[in-house]
């Protein structure tokens, strides 16, 4: 009733615009107004009725409205409607009349009819606050777009004395703003959403401060404020307000929104566990609302627990309603993101694989996002997510097609520069992956114009230009020019500077490379292992290679590679470093190269170099071992050096094999050696790797040589015969005589061991013809030994312990002559000279024991 | 019917019995067993003790076999052989030179079947001091020279090293020749046996006396009984007891009795090697060590892709 009176007051006098036709009518209307003001409704009604009866045409619509108001005040709604039916005959469209009709229809619970009428009224007279209020109230739970302007008009036009009743209108207005803000978010209009959240916060704040003591005002205002602050991203304040609401369950409104908003605020502050607890409270209250489960999924997603997140999103998916397209899109994006992050299930657990590199989860992500995008083709956010999933699945062409459609459509033009930039970046990446570098570069450049400060776009652009340089590899100048373009964009790009150094080394411009690598040292984010490794290499090329500095630099690079556990880099370092030190330490070189070969086995850019250097290192070490008389080790090295002939060049395989054969001979594996010599003879080209006479008579000579070293008596006889044929060949020098003497000497030893002293004597005589130096002394001793007796003493003593075996025989002679001490001394010297015979030590020991020497 | 069958069986049995008697020579039961003793290296001390020992053993054999057993001690191995005794206790070296006899048991002296021997001197502890001096030895008649020159001196000492050699009937006499009578300056004796003399060097182990079946004529069952009674004979004094036969120790001594001759050796024929420097042309490409192509360090997105 109060607001009706207030309404009447706003109308002023019903006679203001009445014609002057009848003074009585005027008087009646004035009387009616007076009684109305006094609250004497019956007298007012009588006065108005009198005026209408006297001259209905001279009574204004406002007066009819006032009369109708009296019906309402007196709760005579039917009478009122009857009266209004008559009034409408005279004033069919007068808002003053219709306003009252709407009020009566509202009061008689014919609300929809009332609102239809009220909407006509407010369209003509927006200041009709009573009807605005009806509209606001009616649409509060139905349509925030209608609620908000209705309440705004109500609050703007209601008389000041009605302010005390503002609690509910303002709360409802605030809630309408919140709903509108969410719609704006759904439309991607974030600024509008922020404005609306702000307006909502103003309303709730006002209610809290002005009407805080009124029933429910505080509670409702806090619930609303909790939502508005969360929406505005003022999460700290939101948490404070929302926690205050949720402290007491009866302060939480029936929607449970405080829990939801608190969870959202917690999540934004990365308090995921608290967020999950609050979110769970929300889902207890709103079991059928998808957004609660979506929020719970978000908490797991934030914790990178993709499986749990997906579980929650799938629950949400079942609950999301067809009329919630925004929620559907958001959920699809989340599920798409989650599927993208889920690892591929172990092989054997097959699922849908599609064209996503065998990862069924990626296929599911694409399916999910494609379906959502099909239903919402205007959603750029969805398109971006789907495009990213395509990239993950290496379906770059699809990503390009998707983005091209987006670029051609009108939606993107309306999007923010940020969003457009993201689309262009995605396009650039998809094109890059298809090696359409020029187009990719254009996209990144366009994106950079939109987001000039975005470092990731700059980086992508730089990488693209670097890739262009890589593809222009065959044209060094073009590649260099491109890298300089990239450097102009980002002078501190470790990628570009590294690549400049690589190209410089490739061109042999190692001084230039070193300059670039020097620059790189102070730039964060560069690959230290690569830098140090390239720096070491730069000392091996250019105009003035410096192996000493290279070795120092490789040592540093090795340290870095080990620190970074970079096995392949270490293999490279060792491959190049080992040859620098193999003269001084062949074992270290071989060790390094073996490690390099082992590590780089599957890396074609490193393995062949490592293998070649290892083969050479083994060959070199093998010859060193041969010189040191370590034939077994030498044979092992040569054998390993020959394992991969593909890394050997020119005559290397033949030279290596020849060396191997010689080592085998020295190691007592003459049969294998003979086989190798035979194989080498069959291959020919001996002049390529053997000197003079060795090349000319190689087949014959080495076959005989192997037979001589073979160890069987028959083989040695054959060898002696073959060697005798070559004894006149001057190209072979004295070596052939030495061989022949040694061969006969060996034959003699074999014959003596076989119990043929006579034959042995004859063989020694033959050997003596060719022997010189030590061989001759040995033969002299051997001939004396064959007939050892007192007569041999001078001969044996004359050898003066050379060969050392002569000392053994001398001891025997002394023993026979009853000179035990001399015998003991001779044997002891023989032993010290390394003579190994079966009983020598026993003889020495016995003499020592018996005679006490 | 039953009566007839019984008659046939009885007749057959009588025929088999007659045949059995006719097939065998009439066995002449062993009337007596004789045991001889010749062990001059064992320190019995006196001849009576020597005889008493062998008689005690004979008594034990007699008790075990139930056959009258006689014992006799001999002054040399030839006399023992001549008497044709059934069994003999004989010195290790004598068994080593008569390995055809069947070994029944080995004597246990000092806890073992062999004893370490050494050369003992009355003129100092060096071999040099004994040069030209007289060597006393137990003249067993069982290859004494082989025993001294080869087994004891290991063929390492010139036979003329000692000025003279003096053979004695037993160990006690040999030691006394050096230690008491000073008629000789050196003697080979079991370690610990030559009191008052200086050990010059250890010569190795010599097996103790053997109990041998010298006749080979007694039935195996009796020989087994004799062996069992000998091994079970404890006794005391010079021979502590007997153990199961250990043939290899006597065979080892027999192998040491021969002279060891040292053979001359020929020089190791040093193989003539063909030096690589002489024959091989080092491939010029060896200096072309490989460098890793640095091109792969060109920084590119992983897999050539941007994600």
Interface residues (C-beta under 8 A of the other chain):
Chain A: X391 X392 X394 X428 X429 X432 X433 X435 X460 X463 X466 X467 X470 X473 X494 X495 X498 X499 X502 X503 X505 X506 X527 X530 X533 X534 X537 X540 X572 X575 X576 X579 X605 X606 X608 X609 X610 X612 X613 X616 X619 X620 X623 X626 X647 X649 X650 X651 X652 X655 X658 X659 X662 X665 X666 X688 X689 X690 X691 X694 X702 X705 X709 X735 X738 X739 X741 X742 X745 X746 X748 X749 X752 X760 X774 X775 X778 X781 X782 X785 X786 X788 X803 X805 X806 X808 X809 X812 X815 X818 X820 X837 X839 X843 X846 X847 X849 X850 X851 X852
Chain B: X125 X126 X127 X128 X153 X154 X156 X157 X158 X160 X161 X200 X201 X202 X262 X263 X264 X265 X266 X267 X268 X269 X270 X271 X272 X273 X274 X276 X278 X279 X280 X281 X282 X283 X284 X285 X286 X288 X289 X290 X291 X292 X293 X294 X295 X296 X297 X298 X299 X300 X301 X304 X305 X306 X307
